[in-house]
């Protein structure tokens, strides 16, 4: 992988193999700042995925949104090229529990 776009492609490829529903909000400048890259539902519960690459760090807005999502009971992952396999394993395990 060479950039964040590659991480997003891998996450999309994986999600396509699941029964999860998701979309990727398009940042237009008129929406809410810091919303994660993927917003979805699995087993009736919201999940959110923010992708990063290399040393990419969360912005202050992303940290605030992630904290708010977790307070509301949503599942949030920050996925990069180093932890992609771990994310896939955890997400797969949750799918099995949700059956």
DABELTA-V627410 format. One record per residue. N is the residue number from 1. RES is the residue in one small letter. D_LAST is the distance of its C-alpha to the last C-alpha in Angstrom with 1 decimal. Layout:
BEGIN
<<N | RES | D_LAST> <N | RES | D_LAST>>
END
This chain:
BEGIN
<<1 | x | 32.3> <2 | x | 35.2> <3 | x | 34.1> <4 | x | 31.4> <5 | x | 31.0> <6 | x | 29.9> <7 | x | 27.2> <8 | x | 26.0> <9 | x | 26.1> <10 | x | 23.9> <11 | x | 21.3> <12 | x | 21.4> <13 | x | 21.2> <14 | x | 18.1> <15 | x | 16.3> <16 | x | 17.4> <17 | x | 15.3> <18 | x | 12.0> <19 | x | 10.4> <20 | x | 11.9> <21 | x | 15.0> <22 | x | 18.0> <23 | x | 21.8> <24 | x | 24.7> <25 | x | 27.3> <26 | x | 30.8> <27 | x | 33.2> <28 | x | 36.3> <29 | x | 38.2> <30 | x | 37.5> <31 | x | 33.9> <32 | x | 32.6> <33 | x | 33.6> <34 | x | 31.2> <35 | x | 28.0> <36 | x | 25.6> <37 | x | 25.6> <38 | x | 22.0> <39 | x | 20.4> <40 | x | 16.9> <41 | x | 13.8> <42 | x | 10.2> <43 | x | 7.8> <44 | x | 11.2> <45 | x | 13.0> <46 | x | 15.8> <47 | x | 16.3> <48 | x | 19.7> <49 | x | 21.3> <50 | x | 25.0> <51 | x | 26.5> <52 | x | 29.7> <53 | x | 31.9> <54 | x | 34.5> <55 | x | 35.9> <56 | x | 34.5> <57 | x | 34.0> <58 | x | 32.3> <59 | x | 34.8> <60 | x | 35.7> <61 | x | 34.0> <62 | x | 30.7> <63 | x | 30.9> <64 | x | 31.4> <65 | x | 28.6> <66 | x | 26.1> <67 | x | 27.4> <68 | x | 27.1> <69 | x | 23.5> <70 | x | 22.6> <71 | x | 24.6> <72 | x | 22.6> <73 | x | 19.3> <74 | x | 18.3> <75 | x | 17.2> <76 | x | 20.0> <77 | x | 20.8> <78 | x | 24.3> <79 | x | 24.1> <80 | x | 27.2> <81 | x | 28.3> <82 | x | 28.3> <83 | x | 24.8> <84 | x | 22.9> <85 | x | 21.6> <86 | x | 20.5> <87 | x | 18.6> <88 | x | 16.8> <89 | x | 15.9> <90 | x | 14.7> <91 | x | 12.7> <92 | x | 11.1> <93 | x | 10.3> <94 | x | 8.9> <95 | x | 6.5> <96 | x | 5.5> <97 | x | 5.6> <98 | x | 3.8> <99 | x | 0.0>>
END
